[in-house]
Amino acid sequence: MANYLKDLPDGFNPGPLDLDKPLDNQIALLKLQADFSGADVQGGFGGQAWAWLPGKENILLFNTYGIGCSRLEYDRDSHSWHFSHREALFYLDPITNEVLKTWKNPMTGKTVEVIPILNDPVNRIYPIEGGRFAPPYPYVINGDNLVFQVDVLRAEQNSMSRAEYPLHSQQDVYQSGELWAIRGSLSEINDPEITSASCHTAWGRLAMWLPFMEMGDTPGFMIYHSQSFKLANGWQDLPKHIYSYVEQNHPVYFKAPEKFLGMAANDNSWTYSKKIIDKRRIEAGLGPEDSVFEID
């Protein structure tokens, strides 16, 4: 038998799977997203990011390329899977595909420093039953194609309030939408000798303006659209310029977190940017109305 994790939930079935049984359904999803051997899983996702401007023409702002690395383990005490993950996304010139460090914002005319998405970590908990991410998950089958549709819409207190961060924050409520279509081969998922099935995910995201854009007073939002793949050959499947950039600047993102630190440790663009803004304000004696990302 294939090399599965030593600790698995009661009733674990390596395949064939009955997708209408909650645990089998969850195993199918996690075979796509992770590796039941406990090995790191590498992913790469290229795409685009657009500006949606009410009553105006929408603008292609960036090409994007992201990477993620994950590891799965089962926690018997909580009867849940712990998904340890870190991810980075880089903003690229839409013509040259060069990783951008500075960018002239076409909506403001100002040149700003570009802050990539550096989320370390982005952990998840998949409970066997009960809780937000408990199975079963909605799916469709067409031939050998299995697709899970997972929509995660968030509305919660923003770490950067409008009063304290008027340039960088549009509203006091942090809102975003993550729309995933997670596709794989039914025959792979049903094979008990396969601990990690190949996976393609179509990913869409709706989000507020990024803090580095300094457009807190501007109506509109961002739209991301990417195609994500589990990298069959590991990091050598990345575009060469992306691999080199990560290796030179952010090599920690080539590995999954060593320990599961829980959901409270999670980072996002706003919590990460807030650390930068707060530090620069203190160092330069800047106030809420002052730019910290504009380049003269």
HELIX and SHEET records of a PDB file:
HELIX    1   1 PRO A   22  GLN A   33  1                                  12    
HELIX    2   2 LEU A  186  ASN A  190  1                                   5    
HELIX    3   3 PRO A  211  MET A  213  5                                   3    
HELIX    4   4 GLY A  234  ASP A  237  5                                   4    
HELIX    5   5 LYS A  240  ASN A  249  1                                  10    
HELIX    6   6 PRO A  251  PHE A  254  5                                   4    
HELIX    7   7 MET A  263  ALA A  265  5                                   3    
HELIX    8   8 SER A  269  ALA A  284  1                                  16    
SHEET    1   A 9 ILE A 117  ASN A 119  0                                        
SHEET    2   A 9 SER A  80  LEU A  92 -1                                        
SHEET    3   A 9 ILE A  59  ASP A  75 -1                                        
SHEET    4   A 9 VAL A  41  TRP A  52 -1                                        
SHEET    5   A 9 PHE A 221  LYS A 230 -1                                        
SHEET    6   A 9 HIS A 200  ALA A 207 -1                                        
SHEET    7   A 9 VAL A 173  SER A 185 -1                                        
SHEET    8   A 9 ASN A 145  GLN A 157 -1                                        
SHEET    9   A 9 TYR A 139  ASN A 142 -1                                        
SHEET    1   B 3 ILE A 117  ASN A 119  0                                        
SHEET    2   B 3 SER A  80  LEU A  92 -1                                        
SHEET    3   B 3 ARG A 124  PRO A 127 -1                                        
SHEET    1   C 2 THR A 102  LYS A 104  0                                        
SHEET    2   C 2 THR A 111  GLU A 113 -1                                        
END                                                                             
